[in-house]
Structures are given as structure tokens and as C-alpha cells.
Amino acid sequence: MTTAPATMRGPVQRAIEVCPVEVSIAVLGGAWKLSTVKYLLERTHRFGELQRRLGTVTPRTLTRVLRDLETDGIVVRTVYAEVPPRVEYSLTDLGRSLDQVVGWLNAWGDAYPSSAG
């Protein structure tokens, strides 16, 4: 059994005790996380750009999603010392490793409406 580092979020720590699929869900599950990763796979974004790309996500929810993904090592937040301050979000190497998974899920989700009916 794998032991979780102390810096991991509680849901991820608990999932490690269950199985790898649960770890994946703990890190990437929930509203907006995979969509956020999908858009960050394209390029680095600022907060407002991500919010516009995602559509109906609230600022509070997007902030939580980005913080969770940053804590879990998927996203890096870069703050530039400018006036006004500029903050950009991009993927870490670990986040970029999700490229095929996100692509597969995107294709599956695109095909689902016509095949499930």
C-alpha cells in the first residue's frame, strides 16, 4: 500500500488507501477540473480567459478548481511583478501527461449523445 505525502489534500490521501482509480477521481473528478485541464493543454491562460472558455463557471468555483489542481501538482500559478499584477496558469509536466486521457474523454463525450439515445 502506498503512503500519501503530508501535503496532499485529504480526499487524495484517503483515495490512496483505496485504489489508483479513486486517486485519479480525487484529483481530477468534480465540476470543471477536466475542462480546465483541457484548455490549459492548449496554452497558458489567465483567470479571465479560462472563465470565458469554461462558460458558466463562477469565479469562486474556478478559484477552488485552480487551487486544488495546483495543490495536486497538475497546474502551476505564475504571478508576475507588474502593475496591475498578472497571474497565469499553465500545466506542470504531470498535468501535460493527461493529454491522451483528456483527448480520449473529449472524444467519448462528443460521441455519447448520438450513441446513448
Secondary structure as GFF3:
##gff-version 3
##sequence-region A 1 117
A	DSSP	alpha_helix	10	16	.	.	.	ID=ss1
A	DSSP	alpha_helix	20	28	.	.	.	ID=ss2
A	DSSP	alpha_helix	33	42	.	.	.	ID=ss3
A	DSSP	beta_strand	45	46	.	.	.	ID=ss4
A	DSSP	alpha_helix	47	54	.	.	.	ID=ss5
A	DSSP	alpha_helix	59	71	.	.	.	ID=ss6
A	DSSP	beta_strand	75	80	.	.	.	ID=ss7
A	DSSP	beta_strand	86	91	.	.	.	ID=ss8
A	DSSP	alpha_helix	93	96	.	.	.	ID=ss9
A	DSSP	alpha_helix	99	116	.	.	.	ID=ss10
###
